[in-house]
Amino acid sequence: MASHPRQHLLTLVVLALLLNLVSSTFTICSSATYKDSYTSLPSAAVFPTSTLSAALTRTPSSDDPLTENHWSEVAKYGNYRPPAFTPVANPTQTNCPHLWTNTSNWHNPAIWSGGAIPTNGSNINIPANTAVLVASCSIDPSFVFGNITIPVGSALILGDASIAISASGFTVAGAFLVGSPTCRLRNSLSITLYGSRDAQPLPAPSVVKGIAVTGQIDIHGMQYFPTWSRLAMTARVNDTVIFIQDVVNWQAGQSIFITTTEIKDSRDWHRNEVRNIVSVQLTTLGTSVAAITVDEPLSYLHYGGSEYQAEVGLLTRNILVQGDAFNSEATDNQNASCTDSTGAGSTYPCTDQFLTGFGGHVQVMTVGAIGRFSGVELYRMGQTNQLGRYPLHFHLLNQTNNGSAFGQDCSVHHSFFRCYVIHGTHGALYTQNTAYDAIGSCFYLSEDGVEENSTISYNLAAHVHMLGFPQNPSESLNGDSFYGQTLSYYTNSSSLLIPSDLAAGCFYVTDMYNNIFGNAASGGWTGFSFPSLPLPIQDYRTVTNFNPSTRPFASPLRGNTAHSSGFWWGSASAFYFGGELFYSDAALTTLSYTAGRTQSNVHDTCTDSTAGTVGADQAGCYTLTDQLWLEQQDNKAFLSNRGLQAWGNRADIVRMEVLDVGLSMNVFGESVPFL
């Protein structure tokens, strides 16, 4: 996986020494009644006011053009940007849990069983029917607790102060509150999850190195806007100033990533870069163009011409949820690159490596649970090939109501398994999030093929890694051909939990009845993956009267871009409607997957969601009045073998823009004229 500034700041030895130093200098709150005042909070991040000097400002030319306002010639994806927001230095905070008057202090011995404040290594039960408030001096930051249990009727509240809390896991039946949707915290806080992969049999309970929520969790950090942009001009080798198409309130010291503008993007060879911000300034190039000065010269060229531009995303947030530095990293990471056995000399990521990552995870689960996240950084999260152990995961919530399940302007990076997941949940929201350097499909938007009516908007995902390959990266294996239409079938195993991760995508959707707009994908086997499922899988495997592959988009797939994908197979594409995933045994335990074209199961969008299932009135969507179009508008693909591949029956594609590909589009079945 790609390196990150957080990974290399300290060796483990130095980290241990620093923890000891922190412990020796940390002073517990002076009295049991002490409370932080919250009268002098850090300023919230605001837009820059200074302007880059003329000496550092490049002059646009025909050879070095300037692009503004996310302009594009055909696809009007510039119309699909987040609603305008103007940050202020002292935003209003309302309904702040840390300001409640009925809280009890963590550092008050009297509230704890036995009359003693919890000590390093101890398991903790929050007292019954009590809201416990953590202040800046409540917890020694070198302490690593065992499991922290928050029972029904109780709450654990972190104040708006510099706080670091570490544990092997959290069981949240009550409430874990770090701000609220209307009270975004401005201090730096961290939650670190500890544990090793070999400390227990796998699969492990959800509390192992996780935050397992059946009650309520709210974590809300400072708002940075927008969370990602595109280059306004090409970023050249050795540049230390880059120009982007949005004025942003990103801050000095934060980390950013700049996506590749090469067709190949893989662990063994990529051109993404991570840098730290030195300054953000306005420019004389245009009111919407900002300049970012970074700490090190760029190593690669990132194209930002008028045709298309690399994305630039923000990694850092002021609230950090992370896996520990000691036991999260994969241990099978000696060989990132393997060489093509045919003698061609090309490389590909070794398929038997990076399978042991064991980061933290957050799982909001069961009907009635509430999970709301804003401005949260999730780093070293996810547990490779462990079902349900993802950085941020809405799990079996059924129908969510009143914004009770959302993740907005968050960041996931260096993830060992996925990024943002929706499973058995309808009506969730993921918006304005960034994701970088993740194993397995990243935005995993319909895990079992039944998840509908969610909104996925204005997100950026980049540098997504496959688990193995759906075919040999050279010419052929097991009869597969780079230039053919079909590929072999593969089944799940201990090293491949879900076989469709062979063709991991930045955005992965098995039920299209969702709202997907304004997103950007860079890398992956494909940018947007829409495999066909003839029936639901996993927790919904016994549902036999619902065919996910018949479901249309809830609203047109619109305003999305994808690039630097579709490299590994001639028919792979930036937007890919193809492949199938199904159970191949009567016991419904063996999942089979092919990334290639199939004859029996394709997207056949229909008003009849039972079409094609056993006992249905029709074996396919044959009734003309039932047939629906697979609607797409204002999407853009570039730097891929194909821009769009659809092994389906009906497509309605409007203002699709495709650049620098082998084949612009290959669309099967009926289609309306491209406009």
C-alpha positions in Angstrom: 0.0 0.0 0.0 1.1 3.6 -0.5 3.1 5.3 2.2 1.6 8.1 4.3 3.0 10.8 6.5 1.4 9.4 9.6 3.1 6.0 9.0 6.6 7.4 9.0 6.6 10.2 11.6 7.9 7.9 14.3 9.4 4.5 14.6 7.7 2.2 17.1 10.6 2.6 19.5 10.4 6.4 19.5 6.6 6.2 19.8 6.9 4.1 22.9 9.4 6.5 24.4 7.2 9.4 23.7 4.2 7.6 25.3 6.3 7.1 28.4 7.3 10.7 28.3 3.6 11.8 28.0 2.7 9.5 30.9 5.4 10.9 33.1 4.4 14.5 32.4 0.6 14.1 32.3 -1.3 15.5 35.3 -4.7 14.2 36.2 -7.4 16.9 36.8 -6.7 18.7 40.0 -10.1 18.0 41.6 -13.1 15.6 41.0 -15.2 18.6 40.1 -12.9 20.1 37.5 -14.5 20.9 34.1 -12.9 22.4 31.0 -14.3 25.9 30.4 -14.7 25.8 26.6 -14.5 29.6 26.5 -11.4 29.7 24.3 -11.8 27.3 21.5 -9.4 27.1 18.5 -10.6 29.1 15.5 -12.5 27.1 12.9 -10.8 26.8 9.5 -11.8 29.6 7.2 -11.0 30.5 3.6 -7.6 32.1 2.9 -7.2 35.8 2.7 -3.6 36.2 1.5 -2.8 36.0 -2.3 0.0 34.1 -3.9 2.8 36.4 -5.1 3.0 37.2 -8.8 6.5 35.6 -8.9 5.0 32.2 -8.0 1.8 32.5 -10.1 2.0 30.8 -13.5 0.7 32.5 -16.6 -1.8 30.3 -18.5 -1.1 29.7 -22.2 -2.4 27.4 -24.9 0.2 24.9 -23.8 -0.5 25.4 -20.1 -4.2 26.2 -19.9 -6.3 27.2 -16.9 -9.5 25.3 -16.1 -12.0 26.9 -13.8 -15.3 25.9 -12.1 -14.9 22.2 -13.1 -15.7 23.0 -16.7 -16.0 20.2 -19.2 -16.8 20.3 -22.9 -19.7 17.8 -23.0 -20.4 16.3 -19.6 -21.7 19.0 -17.4 -20.4 17.5 -14.1 -19.5 21.0 -12.9 -23.2 21.3 -12.1 -22.8 18.5 -9.6 -20.7 20.0 -6.9 -21.5 20.3 -3.2 -23.8 23.2 -2.2 -21.9 26.4 -1.4 -20.6 26.8 2.1 -18.8 29.7 3.6 -16.9 28.8 6.8 -16.6 31.2 9.7 -14.0 31.4 12.5 -16.5 31.0 15.3 -19.4 28.9 14.1 -22.4 28.5 16.3 -22.5 25.3 18.4 -25.8 24.1 19.6 -26.9 20.9 21.4 -23.4 20.2 22.6 -23.3 17.1 24.8 -20.3 18.3 26.7 -22.3 21.3 27.8 -25.0 19.3 29.4 -25.5 20.1 33.0 -26.3 16.6 34.2 -22.9 15.0 33.4 -20.5 13.2 35.8 -16.8 13.6 35.4 -14.6 10.6 34.3 -12.0 11.8 36.8 -14.4 11.7 39.8 -13.6 8.5 41.7 -17.0 8.5 43.4 -18.8 7.5 40.2 -16.9 4.3 39.6 -17.4 0.9 41.1 -14.8 0.5 43.9 -14.3 4.2 44.1 -11.3 4.4 41.8 -10.7 6.0 38.4 -10.1 3.4 35.7 -6.5 2.4 35.3 -4.3 1.4 32.3 -5.4 -1.9 30.8 -8.7 -2.2 32.7 -12.1 -3.1 31.2 -14.5 -0.3 31.9 -18.3 -0.3 32.4 -19.8 3.2 32.2 -22.0 3.5 35.4 -25.7 2.8 34.8 -27.9 5.7 33.8 -25.0 8.1 33.9 -23.5 10.5 31.3 -19.8 10.5 31.8 -17.8 13.5 30.5 -14.1 13.2 29.6 -12.1 16.4 30.0 -8.7 17.3 28.7 -7.1 16.1 32.0 -9.3 13.1 32.6 -7.3 10.3 30.9 -3.6 9.7 30.7 -3.0 9.6 26.9 -0.6 6.7 27.4 -3.3 4.5 28.8 -4.7 1.7 26.7 -7.9 0.4 28.2 -9.6 -3.0 27.5 -13.2 -3.0 26.4 -15.2 0.1 27.2 -18.9 -0.8 27.6 -21.6 1.9 27.5 -24.9 0.4 28.6 -28.4 1.4 27.6 -29.3 4.6 29.4 -25.7 5.8 29.8 -23.4 8.0 27.7 -19.7 8.5 27.2 -19.0 12.1 26.1 -15.8 13.6 24.9 -15.5 17.4 25.4 -14.3 19.9 22.9 -10.7 19.7 24.2 -7.4 17.9 23.4 -8.3 14.3 24.3 -6.7 11.0 23.3 -8.5 7.8 24.3 -7.3 4.3 23.5 -9.0 0.9 24.0 -9.2 -2.6 22.6 -12.8 -1.9 21.7 -16.1 -0.1 22.5 -19.4 -1.7 23.1 -22.0 1.1 22.6 -25.5 0.1 23.7 -26.1 3.6 25.1 -24.5 6.7 23.5 -21.0 7.6 22.5 -21.0 11.3 21.9 -18.2 13.4 20.4 -20.1 16.6 19.5 -23.4 16.5 17.6 -24.6 17.3 14.1 -25.0 21.0 15.2 -22.0 21.0 17.5 -18.8 20.3 15.5 -15.8 20.1 17.7 -12.7 22.3 17.0 -10.0 20.7 19.1 -7.9 17.8 18.1 -9.2 14.4 19.5 -8.1 10.9 18.8 -9.6 7.5 19.4 -7.2 4.6 18.9 -8.2 1.0 18.7 -5.7 -1.7 19.7 -5.5 -5.4 18.9 -3.6 -8.0 16.9 -4.9 -10.4 14.2 -3.5 -13.5 15.9 -4.7 -12.7 19.5 -8.0 -14.5 18.9 -9.7 -16.9 16.5 -11.2 -15.3 13.4 -13.9 -14.2 12.7 -13.8 -12.2 16.0 -16.6 -10.5 17.8 -17.4 -7.0 16.5 -16.0 -5.3 19.6 -12.5 -6.7 18.9 -10.5 -3.6 17.8 -13.8 -2.0 16.9 -16.5 0.4 17.9 -19.6 -1.8 17.9 -22.8 0.3 18.1 -26.3 -0.9 18.8 -27.3 2.4 20.5 -26.1 5.8 19.3 -22.7 7.2 18.1 -22.1 10.8 17.1 -18.6 12.0 16.1 -18.4 15.5 14.5 -15.3 17.4 13.7 -14.5 20.6 12.0 -15.8 21.2 8.5 -13.3 21.5 5.7 -14.9 22.6 2.4 -14.8 21.3 -0.2 -13.1 18.1 0.8 -11.6 17.6 -2.7 -11.1 19.6 -5.9 -9.4 19.2 -9.3 -6.2 20.8 -10.6 -6.7 24.1 -12.4 -3.4 23.7 -14.2 -1.0 20.8 -14.7 1.1 20.0 -11.7 4.7 19.4 -13.0 7.6 17.4 -11.7 9.4 19.4 -9.0 6.5 21.8 -8.5 5.9 22.9 -4.9 2.9 25.0 -5.7 -0.3 23.5 -7.3 -3.4 25.3 -8.5 -6.9 23.9 -7.8 -10.3 24.8 -9.0 -11.9 25.7 -5.6 -11.0 28.0 -2.8 -10.7 25.7 0.2 -10.2 26.2 4.0 -7.6 23.5 4.2 -4.8 24.3 6.7 -1.1 24.3 7.0 0.1 21.0 8.4 -2.7 18.9 6.9 -2.0 16.2 4.3 -3.4 16.0 0.8 -3.3 13.4 -2.0 -3.0 14.1 -5.7 -4.3 11.4 -8.0 -2.5 9.9 -10.9 -3.2 10.7 -14.5 -1.7 7.5 -15.9 -3.9 4.6 -17.1 -2.3 2.1 -14.7 -2.9 2.6 -11.0 -1.7 -0.3 -8.8 0.3 -1.1 -5.7 3.3 -2.2 -7.8 3.2 1.0 -10.0 1.3 4.2 -9.4 1.8 8.0 -9.7 -0.4 9.2 -6.8 1.4 11.5 -4.3 0.8 12.5 -0.7 2.1 15.8 0.5 1.7 18.1 3.5 0.3 21.6 3.1 2.6 24.6 3.8 0.0 27.2 2.9 -3.3 27.8 1.0 -3.7 31.1 -0.8 -5.9 33.0 -3.2 -4.6 33.7 -6.7 -5.0 36.4 -9.4 -5.9 33.6 -11.8 -9.6 33.7 -10.9 -11.9 34.0 -7.9 -12.4 30.3 -7.7 -8.7 29.3 -8.1 -6.5 28.6 -5.1 -2.8 27.8 -4.7 -1.5 25.2 -2.4 2.2 25.2 -1.4 3.4 21.7 -0.4 6.3 20.6 1.7 8.2 18.6 -0.9 8.5 18.9 -4.7 6.3 16.6 -6.7 7.9 13.5 -8.1 5.5 13.0 -11.0 3.4 15.0 -13.5 -0.3 15.2 -12.8 -2.2 16.4 -15.8 -4.5 19.3 -15.4 -5.3 20.4 -19.0 -8.7 21.5 -20.4 -9.6 17.9 -21.3 -9.4 16.5 -17.8 -7.6 17.0 -14.5 -6.3 15.1 -11.6 -8.2 15.3 -8.3 -6.7 16.7 -5.1 -8.2 15.4 -1.8 -7.8 16.3 1.8 -6.7 13.5 4.1 -6.5 15.1 7.5 -9.4 15.9 9.9 -9.2 17.2 13.5 -10.9 14.1 14.9 -9.0 10.9 14.2 -10.2 7.3 14.6 -7.4 4.9 14.0 -6.0 1.5 14.3 -2.9 1.3 16.5 0.6 1.6 15.0 1.8 -1.7 16.5 -0.5 -4.4 15.1 -2.5 -2.9 12.2 -0.1 -3.2 9.3 0.0 -6.3 7.1 2.9 -8.5 7.9 2.9 -10.2 4.5 4.1 -7.1 2.7 7.5 -8.2 1.6 6.7 -8.4 -2.1 4.4 -5.7 -3.5 5.4 -6.3 -7.1 5.5 -9.5 -9.2 6.8 -9.9 -12.7 4.8 -11.3 -15.7 5.9 -14.9 -16.2 5.4 -14.7 -20.0 8.7 -12.8 -20.2 7.1 -9.5 -21.2 8.7 -7.9 -18.2 5.6 -6.0 -17.0 4.7 -6.1 -13.3 1.6 -6.6 -11.3 0.7 -6.6 -7.6 1.5 -10.0 -6.0 -1.7 -11.8 -5.2 -0.5 -13.5 -2.0 0.5 -10.3 -0.2 -1.2 -7.7 1.9 -3.8 -10.2 3.3 -3.1 -9.7 7.0 -3.9 -6.1 7.7 -5.9 -5.7 10.9 -7.0 -2.2 11.6 -9.8 -0.8 13.6 -13.4 -0.6 12.5 -16.7 1.1 13.2 -20.0 -0.9 12.9 -23.3 0.7 13.5 -25.7 -2.2 13.6 -29.3 -3.4 14.3 -32.6 -1.7 13.7 -32.9 1.5 15.6 -29.2 2.2 16.0 -28.0 5.8 15.2 -24.7 6.5 13.5 -23.8 10.1 12.5 -20.3 11.2 11.4 -19.0 14.5 10.2 -15.4 15.6 9.7 -13.8 12.3 10.9 -10.5 10.9 9.7 -10.4 7.1 9.7 -6.8 5.8 9.4 -5.4 2.3 9.5 -8.9 0.9 9.6 -10.5 -2.2 8.2 -9.6 -5.9 8.7 -8.6 -7.7 5.4 -11.1 -10.4 4.4 -13.0 -10.2 7.7 -16.7 -9.8 7.0 -18.3 -6.7 8.4 -14.9 -5.2 9.6 -14.8 -2.0 7.6 -13.7 1.6 8.5 -17.3 2.9 8.5 -20.2 0.5 8.2 -24.0 0.8 8.5 -25.1 -2.7 9.2 -28.6 -4.1 9.1 -30.3 -0.9 10.1 -33.2 -1.5 7.8 -34.9 1.8 7.0 -33.2 4.8 8.5 -35.2 7.9 9.3 -34.5 11.6 9.9 -30.8 11.5 9.0 -29.9 8.8 11.5 -27.2 7.1 9.4 -24.8 9.4 7.6 -21.1 10.0 6.9 -20.2 13.4 5.6 -16.9 15.2 4.8 -14.9 12.3 6.4 -11.7 10.8 5.2 -10.6 7.1 5.0 -7.0 6.3 4.1 -4.6 3.4 4.3 -7.5 1.1 4.8 -7.0 -2.7 5.0 -10.6 -3.5 3.9 -13.0 -1.2 2.1 -13.9 2.4 3.0 -17.6 3.3 3.5 -20.2 0.4 3.5 -24.0 0.2 3.4 -25.3 -3.3 4.3 -29.0 -4.2 4.9 -29.7 -0.5 5.3 -31.9 1.9 3.2 -31.9 5.6 3.1 -28.3 6.2 4.3 -26.2 9.2 3.2 -22.5 9.3 2.2 -21.6 12.7 1.0 -18.4 14.8 0.5 -16.1 12.1 1.7 -12.6 11.2 0.5 -10.9 7.8 0.4 -7.4 6.9 -0.6 -5.3 3.7 -0.6 -7.8 0.9 0.3 -7.9 -2.8 -0.2 -11.1 -4.2 -1.8 -14.0 -2.2 -3.2 -14.1 1.1 -1.4 -17.5 2.7 -1.4 -19.4 -0.6 -0.9 -22.9 0.7 -1.4 -25.1 -2.4 -1.5 -23.3 -5.3 0.1 -26.1 -8.0 -0.3 -28.0 -6.6 -3.3 -31.1 -5.3 -1.4 -29.9 -1.9 -0.2 -31.9 1.0 -1.7 -32.8 4.7 -1.6 -29.4 5.8 -0.2 -27.6 8.9 -1.5 -24.0 8.8 -2.5 -22.9 12.2 -3.6 -19.8 14.4 -4.1 -17.3 11.7 -2.9 -13.8 11.0 -4.1 -12.2 7.5 -4.0 -8.6 6.8 -5.3 -5.9 4.1 -5.4 -8.1 1.1 -4.7 -6.4 -2.4 -4.6 -7.8 -5.7 -5.9 -7.5 -8.9 -3.9 -6.0 -11.1 -6.5 -7.0 -10.9 -10.2 -10.0 -12.0 -12.2 -7.6 -13.0 -15.0 -3.9 -13.2 -15.7 -2.4 -9.7 -16.1 -0.7 -10.9 -19.2 -2.4 -12.6 -22.1 -4.3 -15.6 -20.7 -4.8 -18.0 -17.9 -7.4 -20.9 -17.7 -8.6 -19.9 -21.2 -9.0 -16.2 -20.4 -8.0 -13.8 -23.0 -7.1 -10.1 -22.6 -9.1 -9.4 -25.7 -12.0 -11.8 -25.1 -15.4 -11.1 -23.6 -15.5 -13.9 -21.0 -13.4 -14.6 -17.9 -13.1 -17.5 -15.5 -15.3 -18.0 -12.5 -13.8 -17.8 -9.0 -15.2 -18.7 -5.6 -14.8 -17.4 -2.1 -12.0 -18.6 0.1 -10.0 -17.7 3.2 -7.9 -15.3 1.1 -10.8 -14.0 -0.9 -13.9 -13.4 1.3 -16.0 -11.9 -1.5 -14.8 -13.0 -4.9 -15.9 -9.8 -6.6 -12.9 -8.1 -4.9 -10.9 -9.7 -7.6 -12.2 -6.7 -9.6 -12.4 -4.2 -6.8 -13.9 -0.8 -7.8 -13.8 2.6 -6.2 -17.6 2.5 -6.1 -19.4 -0.9 -6.0 -23.1 -1.2 -6.4 -25.1 -4.4 -6.6 -28.6 -2.7 -6.4 -28.8 0.4 -8.5 -31.9 1.8 -6.9 -29.9 4.5 -5.2 -29.0 8.1 -5.9 -25.4 8.4 -7.1 -24.1 11.7 -8.4 -21.2 14.1 -8.4 -18.6 11.5 -7.4 -15.1 10.9 -8.7 -13.1 7.7 -9.0 -9.4 7.3 -9.7 -8.0 3.8 -10.0 -9.4 0.3 -9.2 -10.1 -2.5 -11.6 -12.9 -0.2 -12.5 -14.1 3.1 -11.2 -17.8 2.3 -10.9 -18.7 -1.4 -10.7 -22.2 -2.6 -11.3 -22.2 -6.4 -11.1 -25.3 -8.4 -11.7 -26.8 -10.5 -8.9 -29.7 -12.8 -9.8 -30.7 -13.0 -6.2 -29.6 -11.3 -2.9 -26.6 -12.8 -1.0 -25.3 -13.3 2.5 -27.8 -12.1 5.2 -30.5 -12.0 2.5 -29.6 -15.2 0.7 -33.0 -16.8 1.5 -34.9 -14.1 -0.3 -36.0 -15.8 -3.5 -38.5 -13.3 -5.0 -36.2 -10.3 -5.6 -33.8 -9.9 -8.5 -31.3 -7.1 -7.9 -30.2 -7.0 -11.5 -33.6 -5.7 -12.6 -33.4 -2.6 -10.4 -33.0 0.7 -12.2 -31.3 3.8 -10.8 -33.5 5.7 -8.3 -32.4 8.8 -10.2 -30.0 8.9 -13.2 -26.4 8.1 -12.6 -25.1 11.6 -13.2 -22.2 14.0 -12.9 -19.6 11.3 -12.0 -16.1 10.9 -13.4 -13.7 7.9 -13.5 -10.2 7.4 -14.8 -7.0 5.4 -14.4 -8.9 2.1 -14.3 -9.9 -0.7 -16.7 -6.2 -1.4 -17.2 -6.1 -5.2 -16.6 -8.5 -6.5 -19.3 -9.4 -5.4 -22.8 -13.2 -5.0 -21.9 -12.6 -3.4 -18.5 -13.8 0.1 -18.3 -14.1 3.2 -16.1 -17.8 2.6 -15.8 -18.5 -1.2 -15.8 -21.9 -2.8 -16.0 -21.0 -6.5 -16.0 -19.9 -9.6 -14.3 -22.1 -11.7 -12.0 -22.1 -12.8 -8.4 -24.2 -15.7 -7.2 -24.3 -18.8 -5.0 -23.3 -21.9 -7.0 -24.2 -24.5 -4.4 -27.5 -25.6 -2.9 -26.3 -24.8 0.6 -25.8 -21.2 -0.4 -22.2 -21.0 1.0 -20.1 -20.9 -2.2 -20.1 -17.5 -3.9 -19.1 -17.6 -7.5 -18.0 -14.6 -9.5 -16.8 -13.7 -12.9 -15.9 -10.2 -14.0 -16.5 -11.1 -17.7 -19.6 -11.1 -19.9 -22.4 -13.5 -19.0 -25.3 -14.7 -21.0 -27.7 -15.7 -18.3 -27.6 -12.7 -16.0 -27.3 -9.1 -17.2 -28.8 -5.8 -16.1 -32.4 -6.0 -17.3 -34.0 -2.9 -15.7 -37.6 -3.4 -15.0 -40.6 -2.3 -12.9 -40.9 -6.0 -12.0 -38.3 -6.7 -9.3 -39.2 -10.5 -9.4 -38.5 -11.0 -13.1 -36.1 -13.8 -13.6 -36.6 -15.4 -10.2 -38.1 -18.9 -9.6 -41.8 -18.8 -9.9 -41.9 -15.3 -11.3 -44.4 -14.4 -14.1 -41.7 -13.7 -16.5 -38.2 -15.2 -16.9 -36.9 -11.8 -17.9 -38.3 -8.3 -18.2 -40.1 -9.1 -21.4 -43.3 -7.1 -20.9 -42.8 -3.8 -22.8 -44.7 -1.8 -20.2 -42.4 -3.1 -17.5 -39.1 -2.3 -19.2 -37.1 0.6 -17.9 -34.0 2.4 -19.2 -30.6 2.3 -17.4 -30.3 6.1 -17.2 -27.0 8.0 -17.2 -26.3 11.7 -17.6 -23.2 14.0 -17.6 -20.6 11.3 -16.7 -17.0 11.4 -17.9 -14.4 8.7 -18.4 -10.7 9.0 -19.3 -7.5 7.0 -19.2 -9.1 3.6 -19.4 -9.2 0.6 -21.8 -12.9 1.5 -22.3 -14.9 4.4 -21.1 -18.1 2.5 -20.5 -18.9 -1.2 -20.9 -22.5 -2.3 -20.4 -23.5 -6.0 -20.9 -27.2 -5.1 -20.5 -30.4 -4.7 -22.3 -31.4 -1.0 -22.3 -29.3 2.1 -21.9 -30.2 5.8 -22.0 -26.9 7.7 -22.0 -26.9 11.5 -22.2 -23.8 13.8 -22.5 -21.2 11.0 -21.8 -17.7 12.4 -22.4 -14.8 9.9 -23.0 -11.2 10.8 -23.6 -7.9 8.9 -24.0 -9.3 5.4 -24.0 -9.0 2.4 -26.3 -12.8 2.3 -27.0 -15.2 5.0 -25.9 -18.2 2.8 -25.2 -19.5 -0.7 -25.8 -23.2 -0.9 -25.0 -25.3 -4.0 -25.6 -29.0 -4.2 -26.2 -31.3 -1.3 -27.0 -30.1 2.3 -26.6 -31.4 5.7 -27.2 -29.2 8.1 -29.3 -26.3 9.6 -27.3 -26.8 13.3 -26.9 
